[in-house]
Amino acid sequence: MKVKLLSHSPLEVADIAICKCYGNEPHSDIEKVKARINRVANVSKHSSTIEHIVYSFDIDGISRACLTELARHRIASYTVKSSRYTLQELKKEHKFLDECFVPDYERISKYVVLTDNDKVNFYIAESLESLRWLLANENITNDLAKYNMIEAYKTSLVMTINARSLQNFLELRSSKHALWEIQNLAKAMYEATPDDHKFLYENIFKTNN
């Protein structure tokens, strides 16, 4: 999994929004900006003011299972890699497995997210080879073949989300009760935020840990 921050709004945008509410003047000192945003949005929970801070992330290498859970966070925008073109890459691939069906996990990890369970990984490999065979030998269109794509299949996307919604996402998905993969994604997204924005989210991880 790789997460890269493509763009973000400056904190001053939220400070200006806060000033609109209370008739104050925006600060020029970034530490005073942070202090006011923290006091209003985090402490007083007037968190609509930080909806004006927006992030765009490039997320690569998560599973379709993780994508399904991610898309439940509806106050965000998602542009996802087409499965049609993803399957075209697999169709061109040579056979992954030898005649004794011994998976080459290093090679197939290009296409799927593997777990820490050997049995699950074996059946992921078997399912992937079946899909490749279907594409290569059965004259099936990609639009039909994608119904055989497994939840472990990798995808990539660009996600845009505001700071208030990101707080909600991180609070829910950094929990030990969340899917292990989306826990890793939440941590990676937090780490990708600018250092001077982390005060908006760091208490979430202190609470969940």
N, C-alpha and C positions, 0 to 999 in steps of 0.2 A: 504494500500500500504506500502511495506517495500523495502527499497533500501540499499544495503550493498556494499561497495567497497571491491572487492576481491583482487585486485592487482593494482599497478601503477608503472610507470617508474619514476626514480629520475629526478629532474630538471637538474642535471648535464649533462644528455644526450643531452638536447637541447642546453646547454651552449657549449658543445663540437662541436655540429653541427654548431653553430654560429661562433665558432672559425675557423672552416674549411673554411667558406666563407671569412673571413677577415684577416686570418693569425695571429690571436691572440692566447694567451695561456689561457686555461681554468682557472677559478677562483677556489680557495679552500674555500673561504669565501662564505657561502650560501647567505648572503645578497647582495654581489656583483654579485653572479649568478642571483639572482632574478632581480636585477636592470638592468643587461645587457639583460636578456630575455625580460623584460618589455619594454626596450628602442627599441629593435630590432623587437620583435613580435607584441607588442601592439601599440607602438607609430609610428614606421616606417612601420608597417604593412608587415614586412617580415615574415609572419606567417607560411610559409612552414617549418620553423625551429622548430616549436613546434609540428609538426606531429610526431616527434620522441618520444613524451611523450604520453603514451598509458594507458588507464584505462579499467579495467574490473569490471562491476557492476552486482550484483545479484539483479534482480528486481522481486518482487513477489506481486501479487494481483492487477494487472492492468487489465482493461477490454480488450476484443478483439477489441473494437472500438479504444481504446488508442494505442494498439499494431499496428493497421493499420496505424495510423498517425506516430507512432514512426518509422516504417519500411520505411517510405518515406525518411528518412535520410540514404542514401544508402552507404555513406562512413563509415560503421560500420559493425560489425559482430554480428549476432543474433543466439542464440540457444534456441529454444522455447519448452516448455512443450507440449508433444503430446496430441492432443485433444482426441485421441483414449483412452488413459489411464485416462484422465480427466473424460470422460463420464463413464468409468467403476466405478469411485467413486460415481457418481450420481446414477448409476443403482442399487448400493447396498443400497442406502439411502431409509428409510421409507418415507411414504407420508408426505409432508411438511404442507399441508393445511387441515383444518377441513372441515366437510361437508357443512358448510356455506361459504366456500372459504374465510376465514380470514387468510391472509398471516402471517406466523411466520418470520418476517423480520430478527430477530436475527439469526435464523437458516439458512435461505437461503443466508445470507451474506457470508457464507462460499464459495458459488459458484458464486455469482454475485456481481458486483459493483452497489450499490444503489445510487440514486441521491437525490437532495433536493426537488423533486416533488412527492407528494403522488400518483398522478394518474399514472405517469410513473412507479413508483415502484410497483404499483398494477399489471400493465400489465407485468412487468418483472417477478413478482412472478407467474402469470398465465402462462406465456410462459415457465418458468422453470418447472412447474408442468406438463405441456403438454409433454415436452421433457422427463421428468422422466417416465411418463406413457408410452410413446412410447418405451422407452428402456426396461421397465419392463414387458410389456404385449403384444407387437406386434411382437416379434421375429425378430427384425430389427438389423442388424449389426451396430456396432459403426461407421463404415465408412460411412454408409448411414444416420444414425441418426444425425451425426454432421452437416448435411445440415440444421438442425433445431436449431442449437445453435445460441443464440441471441448475439448481440453485447456487452451486459452487462456481458457476461460470463467471469469469471476471468481466467487469465493465468499467467505464470511466465516464466522468461527467464534469460539468461546471455547475456549481451551486452558488446562488446569491441569497444572502440572508441578512436581516437586520440584527442589531445587537440585542434587542429584547428577545427576539426569537432564538438567537444563538444562546442566550442565557438559559432559556427553557430547554433547548436541545442538550446542552452540556449537563444541566442538572439531571435530566432523565437518563441520558446515555452514558454518563460516567459512573453511574451506579453499578455496583457489583451484580445486580440483578439483571442488567441489560446483556444482550448478546455480546459475547467476547469480542467479536470483530467490530461492532459499532462502539464498544468501549475504547478500542484502539483508535478508531476514527475520531471520536470525540477528543481524545487526548492530543491527537495529531493536529486537529483543527485549532484547539486552544494554543498549542505550541506555535502554530503558524501565524497567530494574531500578533500585531506589533507589540513590542514590549511595553510601550506607554498605554496600551489598551488593556493589558492583562488584569489591572485592578478591577475591571468590570466582572471578571470571571473567576479569579483565583479563590475566592471563598467557597465556590461550588466544589472545587476539588478538595479543599480542606475538610469540608463537611462530609463528602462521600468517602474520603479516605480515613 
